[in-house]
Amino acid sequence: MIPLPLRMEAEFGGVVVTCERYLPEHVPDLVLMEDLCFPMPWSEGLLRQEATVRDYAWNLVWLLDGKLKGYTFNWTVLDEMHLLNFAVHPEWQGRGFGGYVLDWMIARAAAADYAQISLEVRETNTPAIGLYRSRGFETVARRIGYYSDNGENALVMVNSIRKESADGRD
Ligand SMILES: CC(C)(COP(=O)(O)OP(=O)(O)OC[C@H]1O[C@@H](n2cnc3c(N)ncnc32)[C@H](O)[C@@H]1OP(=O)(O)O)[C@@H](O)C(=O)NCCC(=O)NCCS
């Protein structure tokens, strides 16, 4: 398996976009963003745990003009990837940045020969589901009452990136 990249720098809508490995120094920014982005934010302890470097975790923060505006946490098992957490700062939501990040992530996972990316999403999270569908994710299951704050169901969505490569659709 080709190693997944931990840095990139590019241009997005007139600003410099960079990504880097998620580390303990980023935890305070993520505590704030979790509160802004999610009804059931991850605790600081969990965010700190996720900032430790482990072989199976591909956890990145995304910066626009040097300011942290997003993050993606993925865990890998053999040739499968699971997207655990994904957020864009509210001031940047709906401006194409999430799509840009997801496209980059899928392309890097495909280049590293991962077979699929899976995730869970609240079934009322229309923007996220719209984004995932537009990027080739399909609903494969529903987890009933998955979210403990309101008993909401989760959709399990999968993007079969290796199949797409084989079909020549990417
Ligand atoms: C989900 C999230 C990461 C998407 O990032 P974003 O930067 O807002 O997304 P984009 O602006 O790139 O939108 C991409 C696509 O989302 C979809 N979308 C966005 N807003 C939508 C809405 N209100 N209704 C339906 N689809 C919508 C569209 O398909 C859009 O595609 P387009 O490029 O054709 O317009 C971001 O909104 C976010 O952080 N939300 C809060 C946290 C969260 O829910 N994370 C996901 C957990 S599973």
The ligand as an SDF file (V2000), in Angstrom:
LIG
                    3D

 48 50  0  0  0  0  0  0  0  0999 V2000
  -20.7910   18.5150    5.4310 C   0  0  0  0  0  0  0  0  0  0  0  0
  -19.7280   19.5720    5.1950 C   0  0  0  0  0  0  0  0  0  0  0  0
  -18.3630   19.0030    5.5850 C   0  0  0  0  0  0  0  0  0  0  0  0
  -19.7140   19.9030    3.6890 C   0  0  0  0  0  0  0  0  0  0  0  0
  -18.7690   20.9170    3.4420 O   0  0  0  0  0  0  0  0  0  0  0  0
  -19.1720   22.2000    2.5910 P   0  0  0  0  0  0  0  0  0  0  0  0
  -17.9400   22.9780    2.3750 O   0  0  0  0  0  0  0  0  0  0  0  0
  -20.3080   22.8960    3.2580 O   0  0  0  0  0  0  0  0  0  0  0  0
  -19.6830   21.5000    1.2500 O   0  0  0  0  0  0  0  0  0  0  0  0
  -19.6860   22.1220   -0.2180 P   0  0  0  0  0  0  0  0  0  0  0  0
  -19.9280   23.5850   -0.1770 O   0  0  0  0  0  0  0  0  0  0  0  0
  -18.4680   21.6470   -0.9160 O   0  0  0  0  0  0  0  0  0  0  0  0
  -20.9570   21.4130   -0.8520 O   0  0  0  0  0  0  0  0  0  0  0  0
  -20.7460   20.2920   -1.6390 C   0  0  0  0  0  0  0  0  0  0  0  0
  -22.0440   19.6540   -2.0030 C   0  0  0  0  0  0  0  0  0  0  0  0
  -22.8460   19.4820   -0.8360 O   0  0  0  0  0  0  0  0  0  0  0  0
  -24.1790   19.4830   -1.2480 C   0  0  0  0  0  0  0  0  0  0  0  0
  -24.8910   20.4560   -0.4660 N   0  0  0  0  0  0  0  0  0  0  0  0
  -24.3830   21.5530    0.1450 C   0  0  0  0  0  0  0  0  0  0  0  0
  -25.3680   22.1900    0.7910 N   0  0  0  0  0  0  0  0  0  0  0  0
  -26.4950   21.4620    0.5870 C   0  0  0  0  0  0  0  0  0  0  0  0
  -27.8330   21.5930    1.0240 C   0  0  0  0  0  0  0  0  0  0  0  0
  -28.2290   22.6100    1.8190 N   0  0  0  0  0  0  0  0  0  0  0  0
  -28.7270   20.6540    0.6190 N   0  0  0  0  0  0  0  0  0  0  0  0
  -28.3360   19.6310   -0.1670 C   0  0  0  0  0  0  0  0  0  0  0  0
  -27.0790   19.4540   -0.5960 N   0  0  0  0  0  0  0  0  0  0  0  0
  -26.1840   20.3620   -0.2230 C   0  0  0  0  0  0  0  0  0  0  0  0
  -24.2250   19.7450   -2.6870 C   0  0  0  0  0  0  0  0  0  0  0  0
  -24.2980   18.4910   -3.3510 O   0  0  0  0  0  0  0  0  0  0  0  0
  -22.9030   20.3940   -2.9750 C   0  0  0  0  0  0  0  0  0  0  0  0
  -22.5390   20.0910   -4.2430 O   0  0  0  0  0  0  0  0  0  0  0  0
  -22.3710   21.2490   -5.3710 P   0  0  0  0  0  0  0  0  0  0  0  0
  -20.8780   21.3770   -5.4570 O   0  0  0  0  0  0  0  0  0  0  0  0
  -22.9980   20.6270   -6.5520 O   0  0  0  0  0  0  0  0  0  0  0  0
  -23.0490   22.4810   -4.8410 O   0  0  0  0  0  0  0  0  0  0  0  0
  -20.0100   20.8790    5.9910 C   0  0  0  0  0  0  0  0  0  0  0  0
  -21.2530   21.3960    5.5900 O   0  0  0  0  0  0  0  0  0  0  0  0
  -19.9850   20.6910    7.4940 C   0  0  0  0  0  0  0  0  0  0  0  0
  -18.9330   20.7870    8.1220 O   0  0  0  0  0  0  0  0  0  0  0  0
  -21.1470   20.4250    8.1090 N   0  0  0  0  0  0  0  0  0  0  0  0
  -21.2530   20.2600    9.5770 C   0  0  0  0  0  0  0  0  0  0  0  0
  -20.5440   19.0060   10.0400 C   0  0  0  0  0  0  0  0  0  0  0  0
  -21.0520   17.7720    9.3080 C   0  0  0  0  0  0  0  0  0  0  0  0
  -22.2590   17.5610    9.1640 O   0  0  0  0  0  0  0  0  0  0  0  0
  -20.0970   16.9250    8.8730 N   0  0  0  0  0  0  0  0  0  0  0  0
  -20.4090   15.6880    8.1720 C   0  0  0  0  0  0  0  0  0  0  0  0
  -20.6530   14.6020    9.1470 C   0  0  0  0  0  0  0  0  0  0  0  0
  -21.0400   13.0530    8.3470 S   0  0  0  0  0  0  0  0  0  0  0  0
  1  2  1  0
  2  3  1  0
  2  4  1  0
  2 36  1  0
  4  5  1  0
  5  6  1  0
  6  7  2  0
  6  8  1  0
  6  9  1  0
  9 10  1  0
 10 11  2  0
 10 12  1  0
 10 13  1  0
 13 14  1  0
 14 15  1  0
 15 16  1  0
 15 30  1  0
 16 17  1  0
 17 18  1  0
 17 28  1  0
 18 19  1  0
 18 27  1  0
 19 20  2  0
 20 21  1  0
 21 22  1  0
 21 27  2  0
 22 23  1  0
 22 24  2  0
 24 25  1  0
 25 26  2  0
 26 27  1  0
 28 29  1  0
 28 30  1  0
 30 31  1  0
 31 32  1  0
 32 33  2  0
 32 34  1  0
 32 35  1  0
 36 37  1  0
 36 38  1  0
 38 39  2  0
 38 40  1  0
 40 41  1  0
 41 42  1  0
 42 43  1  0
 43 44  2  0
 43 45  1  0
 45 46  1  0
 46 47  1  0
 47 48  1  0
M  END
$$$$
